[in-house]
Amino acid sequence: MPGHLIRRLHQKSTQVFQQRMRQAGHDITPVQFAAMEALRGAPGIDQAQLAHLIAYDRATIGGVIERLENRGLVQRAANPRDRRARLVSLTPAGAGLIDELMPVVEGLQADILADLTTAERKALCRLMARTLAMPEDGTEEDGP
């Protein structure tokens, strides 16, 4: 069934990611990396926007941000227009870490689908993006 295969592929993806991060000497999760990468492209967004960008639960994004903040990789500030919202951005250390890890993350992508040809990998990514209503570059669309 597709759901089972998707779950297993997610497990493999997470396992490969964590293994490569350890080999690179870093303790960072896929969600933490996704959050930092999103912040690189959209600095100063609030936590709710960040959760939306990486398709993560709004209720638990605060814990992800807190762990990154405790490590000095992101910083939060009160939103002057909405005191309930916290604006998040990368610190210089966080930006440097993303720059360091990007080649590692780009390199591990092929390992996740190692048994597929390049054409099959592209086709699979295209189909997955289509099922998620995303353009082929992986960015989300707002819907039909």
C-alpha positions in Angstrom: 0.0 0.0 0.0 1.3 3.5 -0.8 0.9 4.7 2.8 3.1 2.0 4.1 5.7 2.5 1.4 5.7 6.3 2.1 6.2 5.7 5.8 9.1 3.3 5.1 10.7 5.7 2.7 10.4 8.4 5.3 12.1 6.2 7.8 15.0 5.5 5.4 15.3 9.2 4.6 15.5 10.1 8.3 18.0 7.3 8.9 20.3 8.4 6.1 20.0 12.1 7.2 20.9 11.3 10.8 23.8 9.0 9.8 25.3 11.7 7.5 24.9 14.4 10.1 26.7 12.2 12.7 29.5 11.6 10.1 29.7 15.3 9.6 30.0 15.8 13.3 26.6 17.5 13.9 23.6 16.6 16.0 20.7 18.1 14.0 17.4 16.6 13.0 15.7 16.8 9.6 13.1 19.1 11.1 15.7 21.4 12.6 17.5 21.5 9.3 14.3 22.3 7.4 13.5 25.1 9.8 16.9 26.6 9.5 16.9 26.3 5.7 13.5 28.0 5.6 14.7 30.8 7.9 17.7 31.3 5.5 15.2 32.1 2.8 12.7 34.0 4.9 14.5 35.7 7.9 12.4 37.3 10.5 9.2 35.3 10.0 7.0 34.3 12.9 6.8 30.7 14.2 3.4 30.1 12.7 4.7 31.1 9.2 7.8 28.9 9.7 5.6 25.9 10.7 3.6 26.4 7.5 6.7 26.7 5.3 8.1 23.4 6.5 4.7 21.7 6.8 5.2 21.1 10.5 2.7 21.2 13.4 2.2 24.8 14.8 1.8 23.4 18.3 5.3 21.8 18.4 7.4 24.2 16.3 8.1 26.1 19.4 10.1 23.2 20.9 12.1 22.9 17.7 12.9 26.6 17.7 13.7 26.5 21.5 16.3 23.7 20.9 17.9 25.7 18.1 17.9 28.9 20.1 19.5 27.1 23.1 22.3 26.0 20.7 22.7 29.6 19.5 21.6 28.8 15.9 18.4 30.9 15.8 17.2 33.9 17.7 13.6 35.0 18.6 12.3 38.5 19.1 8.9 39.8 19.9 6.9 41.0 16.9 6.3 44.7 17.4 2.9 44.4 15.5 1.7 41.4 17.5 3.1 40.7 21.0 1.8 37.1 20.9 4.0 36.3 17.9 7.7 35.6 18.0 9.8 36.5 15.0 12.6 34.0 14.2 15.8 34.4 12.4 19.1 32.6 12.0 22.1 33.7 14.0 25.5 34.0 12.2 26.3 30.6 13.7 23.1 29.2 12.3 23.7 30.6 8.8 27.3 29.2 8.9 26.0 25.8 9.9 23.5 25.8 7.0 26.2 26.7 4.6 28.4 23.9 5.9 25.6 21.3 5.9 24.0 22.1 2.5 26.5 20.0 0.5 26.0 17.1 2.9 22.3 17.3 2.6 22.5 17.6 -1.2 24.8 14.7 -1.3 22.6 12.4 0.7 19.6 12.8 -1.5 20.8 10.3 -4.0 21.5 7.8 -1.2 17.9 7.9 -0.2 16.9 6.6 -3.6 20.1 4.7 -4.4 18.5 1.8 -6.2 16.8 4.1 -8.7 18.2 5.5 -11.9 18.5 9.3 -12.2 15.5 9.3 -14.5 13.5 7.2 -12.0 14.5 9.6 -9.1 13.3 12.6 -11.1 10.0 10.8 -12.0 9.4 9.9 -8.4 10.1 13.4 -7.2 7.8 14.8 -9.8 5.0 12.5 -8.8 5.4 13.1 -5.1 5.4 16.9 -5.7 2.2 16.4 -7.8 0.5 14.5 -5.0 1.3 17.3 -2.6 0.1 20.0 -5.1 3.7 21.4 -5.3 5.6 22.6 -8.3 8.6 20.5 -9.3 11.0 22.8 -7.5 9.5 21.6 -4.2 7.9 24.9 -3.1 4.3 24.7 -2.0 1.5 26.3 -3.9 -1.6 27.7 -2.2 -3.9 25.2 -3.8 -5.9 24.8 -7.0 
